[in-house]
């Protein structure tokens, strides 16, 4: 699941300096919808070196739709933004 989520995080198309970095850990929070319903919006935070150097964590809010027994990611996905901390988020997992 963690590998799948890492692969689904969008790459930024901003003019950020330096090479992209892998996330050390991921956090999540349901920000809209009902997990027992058809749609949810999940906010993910990625603790990356690039985001830490900018003063926070990389945040992306993703819309998921329940379809045929699985969650489907709505595309296109938004560009990540900078988020100051993990308050209100739950640790999804630390990555090697």
N, CA, C and O atoms as a printed pandas DataFrame, in Angstrom:
     atom_number atom_name residue_name chain_id  residue_number  x_coord  y_coord  z_coord
0              1         N          UNK        A               1    0.812   -1.175    0.000
1              2        CA          UNK        A               1    0.000    0.000    0.000
2              3         C          UNK        A               1    0.867    1.255    0.000
3              4         O          UNK        A               1    0.579    2.215   -0.715
4              5         N          UNK        A               2    1.935    1.244    0.807
5              6        CA          UNK        A               2    2.812    2.411    0.844
6              7         C          UNK        A               2    3.496    2.641   -0.498
7              8         O          UNK        A               2    3.601    3.780   -0.954
8              9         N          UNK        A               3    3.964    1.563   -1.135
9             10        CA          UNK        A               3    4.606    1.698   -2.438
10            11         C          UNK        A               3    3.615    2.238   -3.463
11            12         O          UNK        A               3    3.964    3.070   -4.300
12            13         N          UNK        A               4    2.394    1.762   -3.390
13            14        CA          UNK        A               4    1.352    2.232   -4.316
14            15         C          UNK        A               4    1.078    3.720   -4.111
15            16         O          UNK        A               4    0.969    4.468   -5.083
16            17         N          UNK        A               5    0.966    4.157   -2.849
17            18        CA          UNK        A               5    0.735    5.565   -2.572
18            19         C          UNK        A               5    1.914    6.429   -3.018
19            20         O          UNK        A               5    1.717    7.520   -3.555
20            21         N          UNK        A               6    3.141    5.943   -2.796
21            22        CA          UNK        A               6    4.310    6.705   -3.241
22            23         C          UNK        A               6    4.282    6.901   -4.747
23            24         O          UNK        A               6    4.623    7.974   -5.244
24            25         N          UNK        A               7    3.877    5.865   -5.476
25            26        CA          UNK        A               7    3.816    5.944   -6.928
26            27         C          UNK        A               7    2.706    6.841   -7.421
27            28         O          UNK        A               7    2.782    7.349   -8.540
28            29         N          UNK        A               8    1.665    7.052   -6.612
29            30        CA          UNK        A               8    0.535    7.873   -7.029
30            31         C          UNK        A               8    0.688    9.338   -6.664
31            32         O          UNK        A               8   -0.076   10.173   -7.150
32            33         N          UNK        A               9    1.662    9.674   -5.816
33            34        CA          UNK        A               9    1.865   11.081   -5.494
34            35         C          UNK        A               9    2.355   11.808   -6.731
35            36         O          UNK        A               9    3.293   11.345   -7.379
36            37         N          UNK        A              10    1.751   12.925   -7.073
37            38        CA          UNK        A              10    2.149   13.630   -8.291
38            39         C          UNK        A              10    3.511   14.284   -8.134
39            40         O          UNK        A              10    3.874   14.748   -7.053
40            41         N          UNK        A              11    4.249   14.311   -9.218
41            42        CA          UNK        A              11    5.522   15.019   -9.236
42            43         C          UNK        A              11    5.223   16.490   -9.491
43            44         O          UNK        A              11    4.382   16.823  -10.327
44            45         N          UNK        A              12    5.895   17.347   -8.789
45            46        CA          UNK        A              12    5.677   18.780   -8.961
46            47         C          UNK        A              12    6.231   19.230  -10.299
47            48         O          UNK        A              12    7.299   18.784  -10.718
48            49         N          UNK        A              13    5.511   20.108  -10.965
49            50        CA          UNK        A              13    6.029   20.685  -12.206
50            51         C          UNK        A              13    6.526   22.104  -11.977
51            52         O          UNK        A              13    6.710   22.872  -12.921
52            53         N          UNK        A              14    6.743   22.444  -10.699
53            54        CA          UNK        A              14    7.267   23.773  -10.380
54            55         C          UNK        A              14    8.765   23.804  -10.667
55            56         O          UNK        A              14    9.397   22.770  -10.885
56            57         N          UNK        A              15    9.301   24.985  -10.663
57            58        CA          UNK        A              15   10.728   25.154  -10.929
58            59         C          UNK        A              15   11.512   25.016   -9.635
59            60         O          UNK        A              15   12.311   25.890   -9.300
60            61         N          UNK        A              16   11.297   23.935   -8.906
61            62        CA          UNK        A              16   11.994   23.705   -7.643
62            63         C          UNK        A              16   13.459   23.406   -7.915
63            64         O          UNK        A              16   13.808   22.802   -8.929
64            65         N          UNK        A              17   14.315   23.843   -6.988
65            66        CA          UNK        A              17   15.737   23.593   -7.171
66            67         C          UNK        A              17   16.101   22.216   -6.659
67            68         O          UNK        A              17   15.534   21.733   -5.679
68            69         N          UNK        A              18   17.037   21.599   -7.320
69            70        CA          UNK        A              18   17.530   20.296   -6.910
70            71         C          UNK        A              18   16.667   19.161   -7.408
71            72         O          UNK        A              18   15.552   19.371   -7.885
72            73         N          UNK        A              19   17.197   17.949   -7.293
73            74        CA          UNK        A              19   16.460   16.772   -7.758
74            75         C          UNK        A              19   15.303   16.451   -6.819
75            76         O          UNK        A              19   15.340   16.819   -5.645
76            77         N          UNK        A              20   14.267   15.764   -7.326
77            78        CA          UNK        A              20   13.167   15.367   -6.446
78            79         C          UNK        A              20   13.663   14.389   -5.381
79            80         O          UNK        A              20   14.597   13.621   -5.614
80            81         N          UNK        A              21   13.038   14.427   -4.238
81            82        CA          UNK        A              21   13.447   13.547   -3.144
82            83         C          UNK        A              21   12.296   12.628   -2.762
83            84         O          UNK        A              21   11.126   12.958   -2.955
84            85         N          UNK        A              22   12.648   11.478   -2.222
85            86        CA          UNK        A              22   11.641   10.510   -1.773
86            87         C          UNK        A              22   11.133   10.925   -0.394
87            88         O          UNK        A              22   11.837   11.585    0.370
88            89         N          UNK        A              23    9.910   10.529   -0.095
89            90        CA          UNK        A              23    9.316   10.841    1.203
90            91         C          UNK        A              23    9.903    9.942    2.288
91            92         O          UNK        A              23   10.129    8.752    2.067
92            93         N          UNK        A              24   10.148   10.523    3.462
93            94        CA          UNK        A              24   10.574    9.749    4.638
94            95         C          UNK        A              24    9.370    9.108    5.322
95            96         O          UNK        A              24    9.453    8.000    5.852
96            97         N          UNK        A              25    8.245    9.833    5.298
97            98        CA          UNK        A              25    7.021    9.330    5.917
98            99         C          UNK        A              25    5.825    9.990    5.251
99           100         O          UNK        A              25    5.937   11.053    4.641
100          101         N          UNK        A              26    4.667    9.331    5.385
101          102        CA          UNK        A              26    3.416    9.830    4.820
102          103         C          UNK        A              26    2.372    9.937    5.924
103          104         O          UNK        A              26    2.316    9.094    6.819
104          105         N          UNK        A              27    1.557   10.965    5.855
105          106        CA          UNK        A              27    0.470   11.199    6.801
106          107         C          UNK        A              27   -0.809   11.397    6.000
107          108         O          UNK        A              27   -0.766   11.810    4.841
108          109         N          UNK        A              28   -1.950   11.100    6.622
109          110        CA          UNK        A              28   -3.218   11.289    5.913
110          111         C          UNK        A              28   -4.290   11.837    6.836
111          112         O          UNK        A              28   -4.183   11.776    8.061
112          113         N          UNK        A              29   -5.339   12.378    6.202
113          114        CA          UNK        A              29   -6.508   12.868    6.913
114          115         C          UNK        A              29   -7.662   12.907    5.910
115          116         O          UNK        A              29   -7.487   13.363    4.780
116          117         N          UNK        A              30   -8.837   12.431    6.320
117          118        CA          UNK        A              30  -10.037   12.561    5.498
118          119         C          UNK        A              30  -10.553   13.976    5.712
119          120         O          UNK        A              30  -10.876   14.352    6.839
120          121         N          UNK        A              31  -10.636   14.769    4.641
121          122        CA          UNK        A              31  -11.061   16.156    4.814
122          123         C          UNK        A              31  -12.460   16.417    4.277
123          124         O          UNK        A              31  -13.023   17.484    4.524
124          125         N          UNK        A              32  -13.033   15.464    3.548
125          126        CA          UNK        A              32  -14.409   15.631    3.060
126          127         C          UNK        A              32  -14.966   14.265    2.684
127          128         O          UNK        A              32  -14.222   13.343    2.349
128          129         N          UNK        A              33  -16.279   14.154    2.745
129          130        CA          UNK        A              33  -16.925   12.901    2.361
130          131         C          UNK        A              33  -17.031   11.922    3.519
131          132         O          UNK        A              33  -16.720   12.249    4.665
132          133         N          UNK        A              34  -17.472   10.727    3.197
133          134        CA          UNK        A              34  -17.692    9.669    4.169
134          135         C          UNK        A              34  -17.051    8.386    3.638
135          136         O          UNK        A              34  -17.411    7.930    2.553
136          137         N          UNK        A              35  -16.107    7.791    4.382
137          138        CA          UNK        A              35  -15.457    6.564    3.909
138          139         C          UNK        A              35  -16.433    5.416    3.634
139          140         O          UNK        A              35  -16.079    4.461    2.943
140          141         N          UNK        A              36  -17.648    5.501    4.163
141          142        CA          UNK        A              36  -18.658    4.473    3.876
142          143         C          UNK        A              36  -19.498    4.850    2.659
143          144         O          UNK        A              36  -20.367    4.083    2.245
144          145         N          UNK        A              37  -19.244    6.031    2.081
145          146        CA          UNK        A              37  -20.011    6.520    0.939
146          147         C          UNK        A              37  -19.272    6.308   -0.369
147          148         O          UNK        A              37  -18.383    5.463   -0.470
148          149         N          UNK        A              38  -19.658    7.096   -1.373
149          150        CA          UNK        A              38  -19.086    6.930   -2.708
150          151         C          UNK        A              38  -17.844    7.786   -2.965
151          152         O          UNK        A              38  -16.997    7.405   -3.774
152          153         N          UNK        A              39  -17.718    8.932   -2.294
153          154        CA          UNK        A              39  -16.593    9.839   -2.535
154          155         C          UNK        A              39  -15.961   10.271   -1.220
155          156         O          UNK        A              39  -16.650   10.455   -0.217
156          157         N          UNK        A              40  -14.644   10.429   -1.239
157          158        CA          UNK        A              40  -13.914   11.037   -0.122
158          159         C          UNK        A              40  -12.801   11.914   -0.703
159          160         O          UNK        A              40  -12.326   11.689   -1.817
160          161         N          UNK        A              41  -12.407   12.900    0.067
161          162        CA          UNK        A              41  -11.220   13.683   -0.261
162          163         C          UNK        A              41  -10.218   13.412    0.848
163          164         O          UNK        A              41  -10.485   13.670    2.022
164          165         N          UNK        A              42   -9.067   12.891    0.464
165          166        CA          UNK        A              42   -8.009   12.541    1.403
166          167         C          UNK        A              42   -6.862   13.524    1.212
167          168         O          UNK        A              42   -6.419   13.769    0.090
168          169         N          UNK        A              43   -6.396   14.076    2.306
169          170        CA          UNK        A              43   -5.233   14.951    2.277
170          171         C          UNK        A              43   -4.021   14.125    2.693
171          172         O          UNK        A              43   -4.029   13.495    3.750
172          173         N          UNK        A              44   -2.978   14.127    1.862
173          174        CA          UNK        A              44   -1.742   13.410    2.163
174          175         C          UNK        A              44   -0.619   14.409    2.398
175          176         O          UNK        A              44   -0.493   15.401    1.679
176          177         N          UNK        A              45    0.191   14.136    3.409
177          178        CA          UNK        A              45    1.402   14.923    3.661
178          179         C          UNK        A              45    2.595   14.009    3.456
179          180         O          UNK        A              45    2.613   12.883    3.952
180          181         N          UNK        A              46    3.582   14.485    2.734
181          182        CA          UNK        A              46    4.818   13.731    2.520
182          183         C          UNK        A              46    5.971   14.521    3.128
183          184         O          UNK        A              46    6.168   15.698    2.826
184          185         N          UNK        A              47    6.723   13.854    3.985
185          186        CA          UNK        A              47    7.894   14.465    4.602
186          187         C          UNK        A              47    9.078   14.233    3.665
187          188         O          UNK        A              47    9.728   13.188    3.712
188          189         N          UNK        A              48    9.347   15.223    2.815
189          190        CA          UNK        A              48   10.449   15.120    1.861
190          191         C          UNK        A              48   11.522   16.142    2.198
191          192         O          UNK        A              48   11.253   17.130    2.881
192          193         N          UNK        A              49   12.720   15.907    1.726
193          194        CA          UNK        A              49   13.817   16.840    1.966
194          195         C          UNK        A              49   13.510   18.197    1.333
195          196         O          UNK        A              49   13.769   19.238    1.938
196          197         N          UNK        A              50   12.966   18.189    0.137
197          198        CA          UNK        A              50   12.637   19.425   -0.561
198          199         C          UNK        A              50   11.614   20.250    0.232
199          200         O          UNK        A              50   11.773   21.463    0.372
200          201         N          UNK        A              51   10.564   19.596    0.749
201          202        CA          UNK        A              51    9.552   20.306    1.535
202          203         C          UNK        A              51   10.133   20.795    2.863
203          204         O          UNK        A              51    9.844   21.914    3.287
204          205         N          UNK        A              52   10.950   19.967    3.525
205          206        CA          UNK        A              52   11.580   20.385    4.788
206          207         C          UNK        A              52   12.444   21.623    4.569
207          208         O          UNK        A              52   12.421   22.550    5.378
208          209         N          UNK        A              53   13.212   21.639    3.469
209          210        CA          UNK        A              53   14.062   22.804    3.174
210          211         C          UNK        A              53   13.226   24.062    2.940
211          212         O          UNK        A              53   13.693   25.177    3.174
212          213         N          UNK        A              54   11.999   23.877    2.479
213          214        CA          UNK        A              54   11.095   25.017    2.257
214          215         C          UNK        A              54   10.313   25.376    3.513
215          216         O          UNK        A              54    9.587   26.370    3.528
216          217         N          UNK        A              55   10.455   24.565    4.577
217          218        CA          UNK        A              55    9.831   24.898    5.855
218          219         C          UNK        A              55    8.562   24.143    6.184
219          220         O          UNK        A              55    7.778   24.616    7.007
220          221         N          UNK        A              56    8.323   22.993    5.580
221          222        CA          UNK        A              56    7.106   22.242    5.905
222          223         C          UNK        A              56    7.087   20.856    5.302
223          224         O          UNK        A              56    8.115   20.187    5.192
224          225         N          UNK        A              57    5.896   20.439    4.915
225          226        CA          UNK        A              57    5.677   19.133    4.299
226          227         C          UNK        A              57    4.921   19.339    2.985
227          228         O          UNK        A              57    4.210   20.331    2.820
228          229         N          UNK        A              58    5.079   18.403    2.060
229          230        CA          UNK        A              58    4.363   18.470    0.786
230          231         C          UNK        A              58    2.948   17.941    0.997
231          232         O          UNK        A              58    2.765   16.831    1.498
232          233         N          UNK        A              59    1.948   18.735    0.616
233          234        CA          UNK        A              59    0.544   18.350    0.807
234          235         C          UNK        A              59   -0.145   18.233   -0.547
235          236         O          UNK        A              59    0.020   19.079   -1.426
236          237         N          UNK        A              60   -0.922   17.161   -0.692
237          238        CA          UNK        A              60   -1.765   17.005   -1.871
238          239         C          UNK        A              60   -3.109   16.447   -1.407
239          240         O          UNK        A              60   -3.160   15.501   -0.622
240          241         N          UNK        A              61   -4.197   17.043   -1.900
241          242        CA          UNK        A              61   -5.545   16.592   -1.567
242          243         C          UNK        A              61   -6.089   15.829   -2.775
243          244         O          UNK        A              61   -6.143   16.356   -3.886
244          245         N          UNK        A              62   -6.490   14.573   -2.537
245          246        CA          UNK        A              62   -6.917   13.688   -3.616
246          247         C          UNK        A              62   -8.364   13.262   -3.432
247          248         O          UNK        A              62   -8.784   12.935   -2.322
248          249         N          UNK        A              63   -9.124   13.267   -4.514
249          250        CA          UNK        A              63  -10.502   12.795   -4.487
250          251         C          UNK        A              63  -10.516   11.337   -4.926
251          252         O          UNK        A              63   -9.954   10.978   -5.960
252          253         N          UNK        A              64  -11.174   10.498   -4.114
253          254        CA          UNK        A              64  -11.305    9.075   -4.411
254          255         C          UNK        A              64  -12.779    8.724   -4.548
255          256         O          UNK        A              64  -13.622    9.248   -3.821
256          257         N          UNK        A              65  -13.079    7.836   -5.486
257          258        CA          UNK        A              65  -14.452    7.384   -5.718
258          259         C          UNK        A              65  -14.490    5.867   -5.569
259          260         O          UNK        A              65  -13.635    5.169   -6.113
260          261         N          UNK        A              66  -15.485    5.349   -4.828
261          262        CA          UNK        A              66  -15.665    3.914   -4.637
262          263         C          UNK        A              66  -16.341    3.350   -5.882
263          264         O          UNK        A              66  -17.423    3.796   -6.261
264          265         N          UNK        A              67  -15.698    2.361   -6.521
265          266        CA          UNK        A              67  -16.216    1.794   -7.761
266          267         C          UNK        A              67  -15.841    0.314   -7.839
267          268         O          UNK        A              67  -14.661   -0.037   -7.821
268          269         N          UNK        A              68  -16.844   -0.541   -7.924
269          270        CA          UNK        A              68  -16.626   -1.987   -8.071
270          271         C          UNK        A              68  -15.691   -2.558   -7.006
271          272         O          UNK        A              68  -14.801   -3.348   -7.323
272          273         N          UNK        A              69  -15.884   -2.167   -5.753
273          274        CA          UNK        A              69  -15.126   -2.758   -4.660
274          275         C          UNK        A              69  -13.738   -2.197   -4.438
275          276         O          UNK        A              69  -12.944   -2.802   -3.717
276          277         N          UNK        A              70  -13.416   -1.044   -5.043
277          278        CA          UNK        A              70  -12.089   -0.463   -4.851
278          279         C          UNK        A              70  -12.183    1.058   -4.997
279          280         O          UNK        A              70  -13.079    1.575   -5.664
280          281         N          UNK        A              71  -11.254    1.754   -4.368
281          282        CA          UNK        A              71  -11.195    3.206   -4.488
282          283         C          UNK        A              71  -10.464    3.567   -5.769
283          284         O          UNK        A              71   -9.404    3.016   -6.063
284          285         N          UNK        A              72  -11.027    4.484   -6.522
285          286        CA          UNK        A              72  -10.430    4.981   -7.767
286          287         C          UNK        A              72   -9.998    6.424   -7.564
287          288         O          UNK        A              72  -10.744    7.238   -7.020
288          289         N          UNK        A              73   -8.790    6.729   -8.004
289          290        CA          UNK        A              73   -8.242    8.070   -7.874
290          291         C          UNK        A              73   -8.767    8.952   -8.996
291          292         O          UNK        A              73   -8.696    8.587  -10.169
292          293         N          UNK        A              74   -9.290   10.107   -8.633
293          294        CA          UNK        A              74   -9.767   11.054   -9.633
294          295         C          UNK        A              74   -8.567   11.830  -10.183
295          296         O          UNK        A              74   -7.750   12.349   -9.422
296          297         N          UNK        A              75   -8.475   11.902  -11.482
297          298        CA          UNK        A              75   -7.371   12.601  -12.133
298          299         C          UNK        A              75   -7.923   13.744  -12.970
299          300         O          UNK        A              75   -9.086   13.684  -13.369
300          301         N          UNK        A              76   -7.159   14.762  -13.248
301          302        CA          UNK        A              76   -5.759   14.933  -12.875
302          303         C          UNK        A              76   -5.616   15.257  -11.392
303          304         O          UNK        A              76   -6.537   15.773  -10.758
304          305         N          UNK        A              77   -4.461   14.948  -10.866
305          306        CA          UNK        A              77   -4.191   15.236   -9.459
306          307         C          UNK        A              77   -3.594   16.640   -9.348
307          308         O          UNK        A              77   -2.876   17.089  -10.241
308          309         N          UNK        A              78   -3.894   17.323   -8.252
309          310        CA          UNK        A              78   -3.365   18.685   -8.084
310          311         C          UNK        A              78   -1.875   18.681   -7.774
311          312         O          UNK        A              78   -1.306   17.663   -7.381
312          313         N          UNK        A              79   -1.269   19.822   -7.958
313          314        CA          UNK        A              79    0.133   19.998   -7.603
314          315         C          UNK        A              79    0.267   20.068   -6.088
315          316         O          UNK        A              79   -0.592   20.646   -5.423
316          317         N          UNK        A              80    1.322   19.493   -5.532
317          318        CA          UNK        A              80    1.522   19.598   -4.078
318          319         C          UNK        A              80    1.735   21.044   -3.646
319          320         O          UNK        A              80    2.255   21.868   -4.398
320          321         N          UNK        A              81    1.320   21.327   -2.419
321          322        CA          UNK        A              81    1.555   22.636   -1.816
322          323         C          UNK        A              81    2.328   22.417   -0.519
323          324         O          UNK        A              81    2.499   21.279   -0.082
324          325         N          UNK        A              82    2.788   23.488    0.088
325          326        CA          UNK        A              82    3.547   23.400    1.336
326          327         C          UNK        A              82    2.588   23.502    2.522
327          328         O          UNK        A              82    1.733   24.386    2.561
328          329         N          UNK        A              83    2.734   22.598    3.481
329          330        CA          UNK        A              83    1.895   22.572    4.681
330          331         C          UNK        A              83    2.822   22.640    5.895
331          332         O          UNK        A              83    3.854   21.969    5.902
332          333         N          UNK        A              84    2.488   23.432    6.925
333          334        CA          UNK        A              84    3.439   23.673    8.015
334          335         C          UNK        A              84    3.713   22.501    8.952
335          336         O          UNK        A              84    4.847   22.351    9.406
336          337         N          UNK        A              85    2.710   21.656    9.265
337          338        CA          UNK        A              85    2.935   20.595   10.245
338          339         C          UNK        A              85    1.930   19.463   10.063
339          340         O          UNK        A              85    1.107   19.489    9.148
340          341         N          UNK        A              86    2.010   18.467   10.948
341          342        CA          UNK        A              86    1.159   17.272   10.844
342          343         C          UNK        A              86   -0.050   17.306   11.778
343          344         O          UNK        A              86   -0.713   16.285   11.958
344          345         N          UNK        A              87   -0.347   18.454   12.370
345          346        CA          UNK        A              87   -1.488   18.558   13.281
346          347         C          UNK        A              87   -2.766   18.112   12.580
347          348         O          UNK        A              87   -3.097   18.615   11.506
348          349         N          UNK        A              88   -3.488   17.162   13.193
349          350        CA          UNK        A              88   -4.736   16.657   12.638
350          351         C          UNK        A              88   -4.564   15.512   11.663
351          352         O          UNK        A              88   -5.555   14.969   11.177
352          353         N          UNK        A              89   -3.331   15.131   11.362
353          354        CA          UNK        A              89   -3.043   14.035   10.427
354          355         C          UNK        A              89   -2.610   12.791   11.182
355          356         O          UNK        A              89   -2.139   12.880   12.316
356          357         N          UNK        A              90   -2.766   11.642   10.561
357          358        CA          UNK        A              90   -2.378   10.358   11.147
358          359         C          UNK        A              90   -1.227    9.796   10.333
359          360         O          UNK        A              90   -1.255    9.842    9.103
360          361         N          UNK        A              91   -0.219    9.270   11.005
361          362        CA          UNK        A              91    0.929    8.676   10.323
362          363         C          UNK        A              91    0.476    7.440    9.557
363          364         O          UNK        A              91   -0.066    6.501   10.140
364          365         N          UNK        A              92    0.702    7.447    8.257
365          366        CA          UNK        A              92    0.388    6.294    7.426
366          367         C          UNK        A              92    1.531    5.306    7.473
367          368         O          UNK        A              92    1.311    4.095    7.480
368          369         N          UNK        A              93    2.739    5.810    7.503
369          370        CA          UNK        A              93    3.890    4.927    7.608
370          371         C          UNK        A              93    5.193    5.662    7.328
371          372         O          UNK        A              93    5.239    6.650    6.596
372          373         N          UNK        A              94    6.240    5.141    7.934
373          374        CA          UNK        A              94    7.587    5.634    7.662
374          375         C          UNK        A              94    8.157    4.810    6.519
375          376         O          UNK        A              94    7.895    3.612    6.411
376          377         N          UNK        A              95    8.927    5.453    5.680
377          378        CA          UNK        A              95    9.504    4.783    4.523
378          379         C          UNK        A              95   11.011    4.653    4.697
379          380         O          UNK        A              95   11.650    5.524    5.287
380          381         N          UNK        A              96   11.570    3.575    4.186
381          382        CA          UNK        A              96   13.023    3.399    4.349
382          383         C          UNK        A              96   13.819    4.406    3.566
383          384         O          UNK        A              96   15.049    4.384    3.603
